[in-house]
Amino acid sequence: MAVPASVTAMCLNGKYQMNKSLSDPSDDMLSAQGVSWMMRKLVAKSSVTVTIIHANDGVETLKLVQVVSGGEAAEPEEKVLDWVETDKEIKLFGPCKTKSKRVSLDEVQEPYLKEGWSSDTVAHGCVLVHLNDAKGKWKTEQAWGIGIVDGERRHVRRICLTGSKGEKIYNRIVYDYLGEN
């Protein structure tokens, strides 16, 4: 389901479910990140729901609670959009480093991450997320915002993974809007 007009790049508040038919398959990307074949198959069959609380009390933050089918909730996560690197343990990947900020699309280096955005994301920028494997085997650059998918406004995350040999894998995750928090 498309997001209502009240959901914008500056206000991503809501509950979302990953739409697998509109999203790109994740197997190649997860494989490059060292995720086992069995775990990749489980991920492919899982349903993911995420609740986002978007706040700006002087510092813009995204509070995320992700639930995988079966009701298993991931550790709540807070992304402070201040470009300060933090250490994070991610169940699928192990130790990682991450940082986030809001940027204009002109500041985004990777062309793939600049494509398909709504007019409000073009006007106000996207959330740029860097997530790196602590061992230096891979890194991702992600752009989050409101994109246009099949003519509808949707919460979208565009990802570029760079592997240890410089190879790149691109992925788009599209979410259905389920309602307010």
C-alpha positions as CSV (number, residue, x, y, z in Angstrom):
1,M,0.0,0.0,0.0
2,A,1.2,3.5,-0.9
3,V,2.1,6.0,1.9
4,P,-0.3,8.8,2.5
5,A,0.6,12.4,1.8
6,S,1.4,13.0,5.5
7,V,4.4,10.6,5.2
8,T,7.3,12.4,3.6
9,A,11.1,12.2,3.5
10,M,11.0,14.5,6.5
11,C,8.4,12.4,8.4
12,L,8.7,8.7,7.9
13,N,6.6,7.8,10.9
14,G,4.6,4.6,10.4
15,K,4.5,0.9,10.3
16,Y,5.7,-0.8,7.2
17,Q,6.0,-4.3,5.8
18,M,8.6,-5.3,3.2
19,N,6.9,-6.0,-0.2
20,K,8.8,-8.9,-1.7
21,S,7.2,-8.7,-5.1
22,L,8.3,-5.0,-5.5
23,S,11.7,-5.5,-3.8
24,D,14.8,-6.9,-5.4
25,P,15.8,-10.4,-4.4
26,S,18.4,-10.3,-1.5
27,D,20.2,-13.6,-2.0
28,D,23.3,-12.2,-4.0
29,M,23.7,-9.3,-1.5
30,L,23.4,-11.5,1.6
31,S,25.8,-14.1,0.1
32,A,28.4,-11.3,-0.5
33,Q,27.9,-10.3,3.2
34,G,28.8,-13.8,4.3
35,V,25.3,-15.0,5.2
36,S,25.0,-18.8,5.0
37,W,22.9,-20.5,2.3
38,M,20.5,-21.8,5.0
39,M,20.0,-18.4,6.6
40,R,19.5,-16.8,3.2
41,K,16.7,-19.3,2.5
42,L,15.1,-18.4,5.8
43,V,15.4,-14.7,5.1
44,A,13.8,-15.2,1.7
45,K,10.7,-16.9,3.3
46,S,10.4,-14.4,6.2
47,S,8.1,-11.4,6.4
48,V,9.7,-8.2,7.8
49,T,7.7,-5.5,9.5
50,V,9.3,-2.3,10.7
51,T,7.9,0.6,12.8
52,I,9.6,3.9,12.4
53,I,9.4,6.9,14.8
54,H,11.0,9.9,13.1
55,A,11.8,12.8,15.4
56,N,13.7,16.0,15.2
57,D,14.3,17.6,18.6
58,G,17.3,19.5,17.5
59,V,18.9,16.3,16.1
60,E,17.1,14.2,13.6
61,T,16.6,10.6,14.7
62,L,14.9,7.5,13.4
63,K,13.9,4.9,16.0
64,L,13.3,1.5,14.3
65,V,11.7,-1.7,15.7
66,Q,11.9,-4.6,13.2
67,V,9.9,-7.8,13.6
68,V,10.5,-10.9,11.5
69,S,7.6,-13.3,10.8
70,G,7.0,-15.5,13.8
71,G,7.1,-12.5,16.1
72,E,10.8,-12.3,16.7
73,A,11.7,-8.7,17.3
74,A,15.2,-7.4,16.6
75,E,16.9,-5.1,19.1
76,P,15.3,-1.7,18.7
77,E,17.7,0.6,16.8
78,E,18.1,4.4,16.9
79,K,19.8,6.1,14.0
80,V,21.0,9.5,14.9
81,L,21.5,11.5,11.7
82,D,24.8,13.1,12.9
83,W,27.3,11.1,10.8
84,V,29.0,9.8,13.9
85,E,30.2,6.2,13.5
86,T,29.0,3.7,16.0
87,D,29.6,0.0,16.6
88,K,26.7,-2.3,16.2
89,E,26.3,-6.1,16.5
90,I,23.9,-7.3,13.8
91,K,22.6,-10.9,14.2
92,L,23.0,-11.7,10.5
93,F,26.4,-10.1,10.0
94,G,28.2,-9.9,13.3
95,P,30.1,-6.7,14.4
96,C,29.6,-3.7,12.1
97,K,30.1,0.0,12.0
98,T,27.4,2.4,11.0
99,K,26.7,6.1,10.5
100,S,23.8,8.1,9.1
101,K,22.9,11.6,8.0
102,R,20.4,13.5,5.9
103,V,21.9,14.6,2.5
104,S,20.7,16.2,-0.6
105,L,20.7,13.8,-3.6
106,D,23.4,16.0,-5.2
107,E,25.7,14.9,-2.3
108,V,25.1,11.2,-3.0
109,Q,28.0,9.7,-5.0
110,E,26.5,6.4,-6.3
111,P,24.2,7.1,-9.3
112,Y,21.9,4.1,-8.4
113,L,21.1,5.7,-5.1
114,K,19.8,8.8,-6.7
115,E,17.1,7.2,-8.9
116,G,13.3,6.9,-8.4
117,W,12.6,9.4,-5.6
118,S,9.5,11.4,-4.9
119,S,9.5,15.2,-5.3
120,D,9.6,15.6,-1.5
121,T,12.7,13.4,-1.3
122,V,14.3,15.4,-4.1
123,A,13.5,18.6,-2.3
124,H,14.5,17.6,1.3
125,G,17.1,14.9,0.6
126,C,17.3,11.3,1.7
127,V,18.7,9.5,4.8
128,L,22.1,8.2,3.9
129,V,23.3,5.2,5.8
130,H,26.7,3.6,5.7
131,L,27.0,0.1,7.2
132,N,30.4,-1.6,7.1
133,D,31.5,-5.1,8.2
134,A,34.0,-4.5,11.0
135,K,36.4,-6.9,9.3
136,G,36.4,-4.8,6.1
137,K,35.0,-7.5,3.9
138,W,32.1,-5.4,2.6
139,K,30.4,-2.0,2.9
140,T,27.0,-0.7,2.0
141,E,25.8,2.8,1.2
142,Q,22.0,3.1,1.5
143,A,19.6,5.9,0.6
144,W,16.2,5.9,2.5
145,G,13.2,8.0,1.6
146,I,9.9,8.1,-0.3
147,G,10.3,6.7,-3.8
148,I,7.9,6.3,-6.7
149,V,7.2,2.6,-7.5
150,D,4.7,1.7,-10.2
151,G,3.3,5.3,-9.9
152,E,2.8,5.1,-6.1
153,R,4.7,6.8,-3.3
154,R,6.4,4.1,-1.1
155,H,9.0,3.9,1.6
156,V,12.1,2.7,-0.3
157,R,15.7,1.8,0.6
158,R,18.2,1.7,-2.2
159,I,21.4,-0.1,-1.4
160,C,24.8,-0.4,-3.0
161,L,27.1,-3.1,-1.6
162,T,30.8,-3.0,-2.4
163,G,32.6,-6.3,-1.8
164,S,36.2,-6.8,-0.8
165,K,37.4,-6.9,-4.4
166,G,35.5,-3.8,-5.4
167,E,32.5,-5.6,-7.0
168,K,29.2,-3.8,-6.6
169,I,25.7,-5.3,-6.0
170,Y,22.6,-3.1,-6.1
171,N,19.3,-3.7,-4.3
172,R,16.1,-1.9,-3.8
173,I,13.8,-2.7,-0.8
174,V,10.2,-1.5,-1.1
175,Y,7.7,-1.3,1.8
176,D,4.0,-1.3,2.1
177,Y,2.5,1.2,4.4
178,L,0.4,-0.5,7.2
179,G,-0.6,2.6,9.1
180,E,0.4,5.0,11.8
181,N,2.5,3.9,14.8
